[in-house]
């Protein structure tokens, strides 16, 4: 008998029994927090998973399959032009869906294979700090102002921090550049522009399908008319996707047309029989994604098409469970606030207002430091910040948390230390915390 294993089981039994024994079901606050957690989960499932996350998984799948790793490294290498290397590194996060720990193997790989310290650091920061999923969710849930501020801040941070790191350690980088081997990128299976065309077709479908209604009094702006006709625009780009599937991915046209026909029937069904305007678009999106998955998984002529869907499924398996845990936790601790509804969580609003309320230097610094050491699974920072803001967190500290939190964590720091050493790690972390604090302070005053 394994004594340690049996003791471990006994400890778990005692812990579970203790939780059940002392469960405060008679507490009004506890029961309200449970209701808030379930309410937030339901809202996320209806509002964000089908229209937002599922299409986004296929977008990041395009990058992981159709764009070779060697080509990415080619643009980040020390021999690449500086403006190209930093541009590619800073925006690469928008096409990845990784957390502060998932980015580490990629960072370590490009650093060891010859990427310059500056571009590698820019990639390390931008990967988890901002991705296409976070852009959409931040703007949709936290507001367009916060979404834009996070996007601009994260891209700027990645470039500025990378440049500062490269300047501080410029002597080491000069030696490395002289000694490194030139990395030859493998040729792409198709012209690069075709991959970009397919990618942005999916991005535009995602953007217009999730286009939110502007202020209710604003009925004359271009944003209102885009919202008014957003499903026609989404349908147009869906037809462009049909062309891309046939002409670029070389999927049999008969399969694509059958998938389009089935999706079109689902659109008719939703218009005729689903009265709820928020629920109506969900059926065509589910049918369309299912049809796309079937025709790509069964494509025998090009293995990349099957790998595309499998890679998208891999991202879904990795992210959805973590996001669910984050949403449940955020709802229980911080409450649920959406569509004019507000349900309190277990943490009193007074505590949050005391620590990160307002826009003081200390509140921004506290948000940056705590965010830097906490671990945020991909996208979980959005519901957490949403709950904190509803509980009294200032918009400056909220942005500081968004800029420092996803890009860093204690496990992340330990691994970076193993790759770069203690000194470079301390400098990198300090730059992130200081810049997040200052940016939050400035944003909070606007």
C-alpha positions in Angstrom: 0.0 0.0 0.0 1.3 3.4 -1.0 1.1 5.4 2.3 1.6 8.8 0.7 -1.2 8.2 -1.8 -3.6 7.0 0.8 -2.8 10.0 3.0 -3.4 12.3 0.0 -6.8 10.7 -0.6 -7.6 11.1 3.1 -6.7 14.8 3.1 -8.9 15.4 0.1 -11.8 13.6 1.8 -11.3 15.8 4.9 -11.1 19.0 2.8 -14.3 18.2 0.8 -16.1 17.2 4.0 -15.0 20.3 5.7 -16.3 22.5 2.8 -19.6 20.7 2.8 -19.9 20.9 6.6 -19.3 24.6 6.9 -21.0 25.6 3.6 -22.7 28.9 4.5 -25.9 28.3 2.6 -27.8 30.3 5.2 -25.8 33.4 4.3 -27.7 35.8 2.0 -24.4 37.2 0.5 -23.2 33.6 -0.3 -26.5 32.7 -2.1 -26.4 36.0 -3.9 -22.9 35.3 -5.1 -23.9 31.9 -6.4 -26.7 33.5 -8.3 -24.3 36.1 -9.7 -21.9 33.4 -10.8 -24.6 31.4 -12.7 -26.1 34.6 -14.2 -22.7 35.6 -15.6 -22.1 32.1 -17.0 -25.4 32.2 -18.8 -24.8 35.7 -20.2 -21.3 34.7 -21.4 -22.6 31.5 -23.0 -25.4 33.4 -24.9 -23.6 36.6 -25.8 -19.9 35.7 -26.4 -19.2 32.0 -27.1 -21.0 31.2 -30.3 -20.7 34.5 -32.2 -17.3 35.6 -30.8 -15.1 32.7 -29.5 -16.0 29.9 -32.0 -15.2 32.0 -35.1 -12.0 33.3 -33.4 -10.7 29.8 -32.8 -10.8 29.2 -36.6 -8.9 32.5 -37.1 -6.0 31.5 -34.8 -6.1 28.1 -36.4 -5.3 29.7 -39.8 -2.1 31.2 -38.4 -1.0 28.0 -36.6 -1.4 25.9 -39.7 -1.1 28.0 -42.9 1.8 30.2 -41.8 5.0 28.3 -41.2 7.0 28.9 -38.0 10.2 29.3 -40.1 8.6 32.3 -41.9 7.6 33.9 -38.6 11.1 33.5 -37.2 12.5 34.9 -40.5 10.8 38.3 -39.8 11.9 38.4 -36.1 15.5 37.4 -36.6 18.4 39.6 -35.8 19.2 40.0 -39.5 15.8 41.3 -40.3 15.3 45.1 -40.7 14.5 46.6 -37.3 11.2 48.2 -38.3 10.0 44.9 -39.8 11.1 42.8 -36.8 9.4 45.1 -34.2 6.3 45.5 -36.3 5.8 41.8 -36.8 6.6 41.1 -33.1 4.2 43.8 -31.8 1.2 42.8 -33.8 1.8 39.0 -33.7 -0.2 38.9 -30.5 -3.3 39.9 -32.3 -3.2 36.5 -34.2 -2.3 34.4 -31.2 -4.5 33.2 -28.3 -2.0 32.3 -25.6 -1.5 33.0 -21.9 1.6 34.2 -20.1 2.8 30.6 -19.8 1.9 29.3 -23.2 3.9 32.0 -24.9 7.1 30.9 -23.2 8.1 27.9 -25.4 7.6 30.1 -28.5 9.6 32.9 -26.9 12.4 30.5 -25.9 12.5 29.0 -29.3 12.8 32.2 -31.3 15.3 33.6 -28.8 17.6 30.5 -29.0 17.3 30.3 -32.8 18.6 33.8 -33.4 15.9 36.3 -32.8 17.1 39.6 -31.4 16.5 40.4 -27.8 14.3 43.4 -28.6 12.0 41.6 -31.1 11.9 38.5 -28.8 10.8 40.6 -25.8 8.2 42.5 -28.0 6.8 39.1 -29.0 7.0 37.8 -25.4 4.9 40.8 -24.2 2.4 41.1 -27.1 1.5 37.4 -27.3 -0.5 37.2 -24.1 -1.1 40.9 -23.6 -3.2 41.4 -26.7 -4.8 38.9 -29.1 -7.7 39.0 -31.4 -10.0 37.3 -28.8 -9.0 39.8 -26.2 -9.5 42.8 -28.5 -13.1 41.7 -29.4 -14.1 40.8 -25.8 -12.5 43.9 -24.2 -14.2 46.2 -26.6 -17.5 44.4 -26.4 -17.7 43.9 -22.7 -15.6 46.7 -21.2 -16.5 49.3 -23.8 -14.9 50.5 -27.0 -12.8 53.1 -25.1 -11.1 50.4 -23.0 -10.7 48.1 -25.9 -8.9 50.7 -28.0 -6.8 51.8 -25.0 -5.8 48.2 -24.3 -4.9 47.6 -28.0 -2.9 50.8 -28.4 -1.2 50.4 -25.0 -0.2 46.7 -25.5 1.2 47.3 -29.0 3.1 50.4 -27.8 4.4 48.6 -24.7 5.8 45.7 -26.7 7.8 48.0 -29.0 9.0 50.4 -26.3 10.0 47.7 -23.9 11.7 45.7 -26.6 13.7 48.8 -27.7 14.7 49.6 -24.2 15.9 46.1 -23.5 17.8 46.0 -26.8 19.5 49.3 -25.9 20.4 48.3 -22.3 22.0 45.0 -23.6 23.2 46.3 -26.9 26.8 45.0 -26.5 25.5 41.4 -26.0 23.2 41.8 -29.0 26.0 43.0 -31.2 28.0 39.9 -30.4 25.0 37.6 -30.9 24.3 39.1 -34.3 27.8 38.5 -35.5 27.8 34.9 -34.3 24.3 33.7 -35.2 23.5 31.6 -38.1 21.2 32.8 -40.8 17.9 31.0 -40.6 16.4 30.0 -43.9 12.6 30.1 -44.0 10.9 27.2 -45.8 8.8 28.2 -48.8 5.1 28.5 -48.2 2.7 26.1 -49.8 0.7 29.0 -51.3 1.4 32.7 -51.9 1.5 34.7 -48.7 -1.2 37.0 -49.9 -3.7 34.1 -50.2 -3.2 33.2 -46.5 -3.6 36.9 -45.6 -6.8 37.1 -47.7 -8.3 34.0 -46.1 -7.3 35.2 -42.6 -8.8 38.7 -43.0 -12.0 37.3 -44.5 -12.6 35.4 -41.3 -11.6 38.4 -39.2 -14.1 40.7 -41.0 -16.9 38.1 -40.4 -16.0 38.0 -36.8 -15.9 41.8 -36.5 -19.2 42.6 -38.2 -21.1 39.6 -36.5 -20.2 41.2 -33.2 -20.7 44.8 -34.1 -22.5 46.4 -31.1 -25.3 48.9 -31.3 -24.0 52.5 -30.7 -25.7 54.9 -28.3 -29.5 54.5 -28.6 -29.8 58.2 -29.4 -27.3 58.0 -32.2 -29.2 57.0 -35.3 -27.4 59.1 -38.0 -23.7 58.0 -37.7 -22.0 55.5 -39.9 -21.5 53.3 -36.9 -25.3 53.0 -36.5 -25.9 52.1 -40.1 -23.1 49.5 -40.0 -24.9 48.0 -37.0 -28.3 48.3 -38.8 -27.0 46.3 -41.8 -24.3 44.3 -40.0 -25.9 40.9 -40.9 -26.0 41.8 -44.6 -22.3 42.8 -44.4 -21.5 39.6 -42.5 -23.4 37.6 -45.2 -21.4 39.3 -47.9 -18.1 38.3 -46.3 -19.4 34.8 -45.8 -19.8 34.6 -49.6 -16.2 35.8 -49.9 -15.3 32.9 -47.5 -17.0 30.5 -49.8 -14.8 31.7 -52.6 -11.7 31.4 -50.4 -12.5 27.8 -49.5 -12.9 26.8 -53.1 -10.2 28.9 -54.8 -7.5 29.1 -52.1 -8.0 26.0 -49.9 -9.0 23.9 -52.9 -11.9 22.2 -51.1 -14.3 20.5 -53.5 -16.9 23.1 -54.7 -19.8 20.7 -54.3 -19.1 20.2 -50.6 -18.7 24.0 -50.1 -22.0 24.7 -51.9 -23.8 22.1 -49.9 -22.5 23.6 -46.7 -23.6 27.1 -47.9 -27.1 25.8 -48.7 -27.5 24.2 -45.3 -26.3 27.4 -43.6 -28.7 29.4 -45.8 -31.6 27.2 -44.7 -30.7 27.8 -41.1 -30.8 31.6 -41.7 -34.3 31.2 -43.1 -35.4 29.1 -40.1 -33.9 31.6 -37.6 -35.7 34.6 -39.4 -39.0 32.8 -39.6 -39.2 31.0 -36.2 -36.9 32.7 -33.7 -38.4 36.0 -32.5 -35.6 36.9 -30.0 -33.2 39.1 -32.1 -30.2 38.2 -29.9 -30.9 34.4 -30.2 -31.7 34.4 -33.9 -28.1 34.7 -35.3 -26.8 31.8 -33.1 -28.4 29.0 -35.1 -26.8 30.1 -38.5 -23.4 30.5 -36.8 -23.6 27.1 -35.2 -24.7 25.5 -38.4 -22.1 27.3 -40.5 -19.2 26.4 -38.1 -20.4 22.8 -38.0 -20.6 22.6 -41.8 -17.1 24.2 -42.2 -15.7 21.7 -39.7 -17.2 18.7 -41.5 -16.0 19.7 -45.0 -12.5 20.5 -43.8 -12.2 17.3 -41.6 -13.3 15.2 -44.5 -11.0 16.8 -47.1 -8.7 14.1 -48.4 -6.9 16.2 -51.0 -5.2 18.7 -48.7 -4.2 17.6 -45.2 -3.7 21.3 -44.1 -7.5 21.9 -44.2 -8.1 19.0 -41.8 -5.2 20.3 -39.6 -6.8 23.8 -39.6 -10.0 22.5 -37.9 -8.0 20.3 -35.6 -5.8 23.2 -34.5 -8.9 25.3 -34.0 -10.3 22.5 -31.8 -7.1 22.4 -29.9 -7.4 26.1 -29.1 -11.0 25.6 -28.0 -10.1 22.7 -25.7 -7.3 24.8 -24.2 -9.2 28.0 -23.7 -12.9 27.3 -23.1 -12.4 25.3 -19.8 -10.1 28.0 -18.4 -12.5 30.7 -19.5 -15.4 28.9 -17.9 -13.5 28.7 -14.6 -12.6 32.4 -14.8 -16.1 33.4 -15.5 -17.5 31.3 -12.7 -14.9 32.6 -10.3 -15.3 36.2 -11.3 -19.1 36.0 -10.9 -18.9 34.4 -7.5 -16.2 36.8 -6.1 -17.1 40.0 -7.9 -20.7 39.7 -9.0 -22.5 40.0 -12.4 -23.2 43.3 -14.2 -24.6 43.5 -17.7 -27.6 44.8 -19.6 -28.5 47.1 -16.7 -28.6 44.2 -14.2 -26.2 44.1 -11.2 -25.9 41.2 -8.8 -23.3 41.5 -6.0 -20.5 39.0 -5.4 -19.0 37.6 -2.2 -16.4 40.4 -2.0 -17.8 43.7 -0.6 -17.5 46.6 -3.0 -16.0 48.7 -0.2 -12.9 46.6 -0.2 -12.4 47.0 -3.9 -13.1 50.7 -3.9 -10.5 51.1 -1.1 -7.7 49.3 -3.0 -8.2 50.2 -6.6 -11.0 52.8 -6.6 -10.3 56.2 -8.0 -7.2 57.0 -10.0 -4.4 57.5 -7.5 -0.8 56.5 -8.1 -1.0 53.9 -5.4 -4.2 52.3 -6.8 -2.6 52.1 -10.3 0.6 50.7 -8.9 -1.3 48.2 -6.7 -3.3 47.0 -9.8 -0.1 46.6 -11.8 1.9 44.7 -9.2 -0.9 42.4 -8.3 -1.7 41.8 -12.0 2.0 41.1 -12.7 2.1 38.3 -10.1 -1.3 36.8 -10.7 -1.9 34.2 -13.3 -4.6 35.0 -15.9 -5.7 32.2 -18.2 -6.4 33.6 -21.7 -9.4 35.9 -21.7 -10.2 35.4 -18.0 -8.9 38.9 -17.3 -11.9 40.4 -19.1 -14.7 39.1 -16.8 -12.5 39.7 -13.8 -11.9 43.3 -14.7 -15.6 43.7 -15.6 -16.5 42.5 -12.1 -13.9 44.8 -10.5 -15.1 47.8 -12.4 -18.7 47.1 -11.4 -17.5 46.9 -7.8 -15.8 50.3 -7.9 -12.5 49.8 -9.6 -11.3 53.0 -11.4 -10.8 52.8 -15.2 -7.1 53.8 -14.8 -6.3 50.8 -12.5 -8.5 48.6 -14.7 -6.3 49.4 -17.7 -3.1 49.0 -15.7 -4.3 45.5 -14.7 -5.1 44.7 -18.3 -1.7 45.8 -19.5 0.4 44.1 -16.7 -1.7 41.1 -15.8 -2.1 38.9 -18.9 1.6 39.4 -20.0 3.1 38.4 -16.7 2.6 35.9 -13.9 4.8 34.4 -11.2 5.3 31.1 -13.2 6.0 33.2 -16.3 8.7 35.1 -14.4 10.5 32.0 -13.2 10.7 30.6 -16.7 11.9 33.9 -18.2 14.6 33.9 -15.6 15.8 30.5 -16.8 16.0 31.8 -20.4 17.3 35.4 -19.9 18.8 35.3 -16.4 17.8 37.2 -13.2 18.9 40.6 -14.2 17.1 40.8 -17.6 14.0 39.3 -16.0 13.9 42.0 -13.2 14.4 44.8 -15.8 11.7 43.4 -18.0 9.1 43.0 -15.2 10.0 46.4 -13.8 9.4 48.0 -17.2 6.0 46.4 -17.5 4.9 47.4 -14.0 6.1 51.0 -14.3 4.7 51.6 -17.8 1.3 50.0 -16.8 1.1 52.2 -13.8 1.9 55.4 -15.7 -0.4 54.5 -18.5 -3.3 53.7 -16.1 -2.7 57.0 -14.3 -2.9 59.0 -17.6 -5.9 57.1 -18.9 -7.8 57.6 -15.7 -7.4 61.4 -15.9 -8.8 61.6 -19.5 
